Amino acid sequence: MTLHFSLLPTDIIEFLSMSIDGSASQWPESKVALNLLRLPHPRTGFPCLFLPLEKLPSTLNQSNILLEIQAVSPPEERSWIVGEECIADGKLLMMTPVDPAFLLIRILQATQPVDGSTSQFRTADDLIGEAAKHISSSSESENNPALQLEDIIEFFSLACTTNALTRLCDMKEISSEIAVYRYSQSKFLEYLRTKVAHLQKCSAFDESQTLTRGLAKEGLMEDGKEELLNLARTHACCDLVAQYLPSDIRDVLLNSYDFSKLQNHIEANKEQIISNLAAAPKTKAKAEGKSTAADKKRKAGKPSQGVEKLKKANTTGMAKLSSFFGKA
C-alpha cells in the first residue's frame, strides 16, 4: 500500500484516534467511513479530491466543512523519514476548507440552455439529476472515468451544498417542504464581490510579502497614490478569488470593476522601463570604449627588467623545448 505524508485537521486526527482505541463506538454515526469525492475543479474542470466532514461525530464536527485535498510536490525526488520509517513519496498532502459555492458553479453551468436563454426553476433533485448525467456523459466521451455520478449525487446531498445553492440561485418556496432554484449569474457575481471586499480588509493581505512586493514594484506604495493602491488591492483580490472560477466568470468579475486608471498607470510604467532599457546600451558602449583604451595603455607599458635580461641571455648550445617531446 502506498503511503503519503499529510497534515491533517484536528477533527480528523481526533476521529482517527477514537477509531483506533475503540472509543468511537459510542457514536453510531462514526462507523460510517469518510468518503473522498471526485468533483470537477471549478477553474480547470479536472477531477480533484474533496473530503466532506459532515459525517464526523457531532462533538467533533463544529460546522459543515468541505476540504480540498492538495499535493505539494518537491522540484526533485524527496522522501519523508518518520520515526524509523521512510516514506518514498516526497509529496506533502494538505487539506484546506473550500466554499462549496465554487464547486457548484461548473455543475450548475452544465444545466443551462445552450442557446443562452433563461432556464426554468427546478427542484434540487432535478438539478442534481440533469447536472450529474451531463457531467458523467461528458466525462465518458472524453475517456475520463474519474468523475463518477455517485460522487456528484452525494455532493448535492450535503447540507453545505444545499446552503450554497442560495448563493448562486434565485429561490422560490412552493411550499414548506418544496423549494425550486434557478441559476443566477448576477446573484453569484454579487456574492463574489462580497468575497473580494472581505479579502481587501483581511490582515493576511498586508502580511503577504508576495502581494505587497507586487504593489511596491508598480510604485503604488508611494504617497499620493492611494486611489491606485486601492484599485490594485481590489484587482489582486479578484485574482485570488479567480483561482476557483472558470475563465468566463473570472472575466465577468474583473469587468464589474473600473480598472482603467490602474491599467493606464501600469502601461506608463512599462513604457518607462522600455525607454530606460533602450538608453542602457549607449552607456554600456561608452564604458566598454573606456575599458578598451585603458587596456591598450596597459599593454603599451615597458617590460620588467627580468624580461629584458632573459631576452639578452645567450642560448647557444641549449636544446630546444620541442626536443624533450620527440620520439625515443
For each residue, the residues with C-beta under 8 A, 3 or more apart:
1:
2: 89
3: 87 88 89
4: 87 89 91 93
5: 80 82 87 89 90 91 92 93
6: 92 93 94 95
7: 92 93 94 95
8: 12 13 16 95
9: 12 13 53 67 95
10: 13 14
11: 14 15 53 56 60 61 62
12: 8 9 15 16 34 53 56 95
13: 8 9 10 16 17
14: 10 11 17 18 60
15: 11 12 18 19 24 30 34 56 57 60
16: 8 12 13 19 20
17: 13 14 20 21
18: 14 15 21 22 23 24 30 57
19: 15 16 22 24 30
20: 16 17
21: 17 18
22: 18 19 25
23: 18 26
24: 15 18 19 27 30 31 57
25: 22 30 31
26: 23
27: 24 30 31 57 58 59
28: 31
29: 32 55 57 58
30: 15 18 19 24 25 27 56 57
31: 24 25 27 28
32: 29 55
33:
34: 12 15 51 52 53 55 56
35: 52 154
36: 49 50 51 69
37: 49 50 51 52 151 154 155
38: 47 48 49 50 146 147 148 151
39: 47 48 50 103 147 151 152 155
40: 45 46 47 48 103 106 107 135 147
41: 44 45 46 47 48
42: 102 103 105 106 244 245 246
43: 242 243 244 245 246 247
44: 41
45: 40 41 106 246
46: 40 41
47: 38 39 40 41 144 146 147
48: 38 39 40 41 68 69
49: 36 37 38 68 69
50: 36 37 38 39 66 67 68 69 98 103 155
51: 34 36 37 66 67 69 95
52: 34 35 37 55 64 65 66 67 155 158 160
53: 9 11 12 34 56 61 64 65 66 67
54: 61 64 158 159 160
55: 29 32 34 52 61
56: 11 12 15 30 34 53 60 61
57: 15 18 24 27 29 30 60 61
58: 27 29 61
59: 27
60: 11 14 15 56 57
61: 11 53 54 55 56 57 58 64 65
62: 11
63:
64: 52 53 54 61 158 159 160 163
65: 52 53 61 97 160
66: 50 51 52 53 97 98 100 103 158 160
67: 9 50 51 52 53 95 96 97 98
68: 48 49 50 95 96 97 98
69: 36 48 49 50 51 93 94 95
70: 93 94 95 96
71: 91 92 93 94
72: 91 92 93 94
73: 90 91
74: 77 78 90 91
75:
76:
77: 74 90
78: 74 90
79: 86 87 88 89 90
80: 5 86 87 89 90
81: 85 86 87
82: 5 85 87
83:
84:
85: 81 82
86: 79 80 81
87: 3 4 5 79 80 81 82 90
88: 3 79
89: 2 3 4 5 79 80
90: 5 73 74 77 78 79 80 87
91: 4 5 71 72 73 74
92: 5 6 7 71 72
93: 4 5 6 7 69 70 71 72
94: 6 7 69 70 71 72
95: 6 7 8 9 12 51 67 68 69 70
96: 67 68 70
97: 65 66 67 68
98: 50 66 67 68 102 103 244
99: 102 103 164 244
100: 66 103 104 155 158 160 161 163 164
101: 104 105 164 167 168 188 191
102: 42 98 99 105 244 245
103: 39 40 42 50 66 98 99 100 106 107 155 161
104: 100 101 107 108 161 164 165 168
105: 42 101 102 108 109 168 188 245 246 249
106: 40 42 45 103 109 110 246
107: 40 103 104 110 111 131 135 152 155
108: 104 105 111 112 127 131 168 169 183
109: 105 106 112 183 246
110: 106 107 130 131 134 135 138
111: 107 108 119 122 127 130 131 134 183
112: 108 109 119 183
113: 116 117 118 119
114:
115:
116: 113
117: 113
118: 113 182
119: 111 112 113 122 182 183
120: 182
121: 170 172 180 181 182
122: 111 119 126 127 130 180 181 182
123: 126 127 178 179 180 181
124: 127 128 156 162 165 179 181
125: 128 129
126: 122 123 129 130
127: 108 111 122 123 124 130 131 156 181
128: 124 125 131 132 152 153 156
129: 125 126 132 133
130: 110 111 122 126 127 133 134
131: 107 108 110 111 127 128 134 135 152
132: 128 129 135 136 149 152 153 156
133: 129 130 136 137 149
134: 110 111 130 131 137 138
135: 40 107 110 131 132 138 139 147 152
136: 132 133 139 140 147 148 149 152
137: 133 134 140 141
138: 110 134 135 141 142
139: 135 136 142 144 145 146 147
140: 136 137 143 144 145
141: 137 138
142: 138 139
143: 140
144: 47 139 140 147
145: 139 140 148
146: 38 47 139
147: 38 39 40 47 135 136 139 144 151 152
148: 38 136 145 151 152
149: 132 133 136 152 153
150: 153 154
151: 37 38 39 147 148 154 155
152: 39 107 128 131 132 135 136 147 148 149 155 156
153: 128 132 149 150 156 157
154: 35 37 150 151 157 158
155: 37 39 50 52 100 103 107 151 152 158 161
156: 124 127 128 132 152 153 161 162
157: 153 154 161
158: 52 54 64 66 100 154 155 161 162
159: 54 64 162 163
160: 52 54 64 65 66 100 163 164
161: 100 103 104 155 156 157 158 164 165
162: 124 156 158 159 165
163: 64 100 159 160 166 167
164: 99 100 101 104 160 161 167 168
165: 104 124 161 162 168 169 171 181
166: 163 169 171
167: 101 163 164 187 188 191
168: 101 104 105 108 164 165 183 184 187 188 191
169: 108 165 166 181 182 183 184 187
170: 121 181 182 184 187
171: 165 166 179 180 181
172: 121 179 180
173: 176 178 179
174: 178 179 180
175: 178
176: 173
177:
178: 123 173 174 175
179: 123 124 171 172 173 174
180: 121 122 123 171 172 174
181: 121 122 123 124 127 165 169 170 171
182: 118 119 120 121 122 169 170
183: 108 109 111 112 119 168 169 188
184: 168 169 170 187 188
185: 188 189 249 252
186: 189 190
187: 167 168 169 170 184 190 191
188: 101 105 167 168 183 184 185 191 192 249
189: 185 186 192 193 252 253 256
190: 186 187 193 194
191: 101 167 168 187 188 194 195
192: 188 189 195 196 241 245 249 253
193: 189 190 196 197 253 256
194: 190 191 197 198
195: 191 192 198 199 241
196: 192 193 199 200 234 237 238 241 253
197: 193 194 200 201
198: 194 195 201 202
199: 195 196 202 205 237 240 241
200: 196 197 205 233 234 237
201: 197 198
202: 198 199 205
203: 206 207
204: 207 208
205: 199 200 202 208 211 233 236 237
206: 203 212
207: 203 204
208: 204 205 211 212
209: 212 213
210: 213 214
211: 205 208 214 215 236
212: 206 208 209 215 216 221
213: 209 210 216 217
214: 210 211 217 218 236
215: 211 212 218 220 221 229 232 233 236
216: 212 213 219 220 221
217: 213 214
218: 214 215 232 265 266 269
219: 216 222 225 269
220: 215 216 225 228 229 232 265
221: 212 215 216 225 229
222: 219 225
223:
224:
225: 219 220 221 222 228 229
226: 229 230
227: 230 231 261
228: 220 225 231 232 261 262 265
229: 215 220 221 225 226 232 233
230: 226 227 233 234
231: 227 228 234 235 257 259 261 262
232: 215 218 220 228 229 235 236 262
233: 200 205 215 229 230 236 237
234: 196 200 230 231 237 238 257 259
235: 231 232 238 239 254 257 259 262
236: 205 211 214 215 232 233 239 240
237: 196 199 200 205 233 234 240 241
238: 196 234 235 241 242 250 253 254 257
239: 235 236 242 243
240: 199 236 237 243
241: 192 195 196 199 237 238 244 245 253
242: 43 238 239 245 250 253 254
243: 43 239 240
244: 42 43 98 99 102 241
245: 42 43 102 105 192 241 242 249 250 253
246: 42 43 45 105 106 109 249 250
247: 43 250 251
248: 251 252
249: 105 185 188 192 245 246 252 253
250: 238 242 245 246 247 253 254
251: 247 248 254 255
252: 185 189 248 249 255 256
253: 189 192 193 196 238 241 242 245 249 250 256
254: 235 238 242 250 251 257 259
255: 251 252
256: 189 193 252 253
257: 231 234 235 238 254
258: 261
259: 231 234 235 254 262 263
260: 263 264
261: 227 228 231 258 264 265
262: 228 231 232 235 259 265 266
263: 259 260 266 267
264: 260 261 267 268
265: 218 220 228 261 262 268 269
266: 218 262 263 269 270
267: 263 264 270 271
268: 264 265 271 272
269: 218 219 265 266 272 273
270: 266 267 273 274
271: 267 268 274 275
272: 268 269 275 276
273: 269 270 276 277
274: 270 271 277 278
275: 271 272 278 279
276: 272 273 279 280
277: 273 274 280
278: 274 275 281
279: 275 276 282 283
280: 276 277 283 284
281: 278 284 285
282: 279 285 286
283: 279 280 286 287
284: 280 281 287 288
285: 281 282 288 289
286: 282 283 289 290
287: 283 284 290 291
288: 284 285 291 292
289: 285 286 292 293
290: 286 287 293 294
291: 287 288 294 295
292: 288 289 295 296
293: 289 290 296 297
294: 290 291 297 298
295: 291 292 298 299
296: 292 293 299 300
297: 293 294 300 301
298: 294 295 301
299: 295 296
300: 296 297
301: 297 298
302:
303: 307 308
304: 307 308
305: 308 309
306: 309 310
307: 303 304 310 311
308: 303 304 305 311 312
309: 305 306 312 313
310: 306 307 313
311: 307 308
312: 308 309
313: 309 310
314:
315: 318
316:
317:
318: 315
319: 323 324
320: 323
321: 324 325
322: 325 326
323: 319 320 326
324: 319 321
325: 321 322
326: 322 323
327:
328:
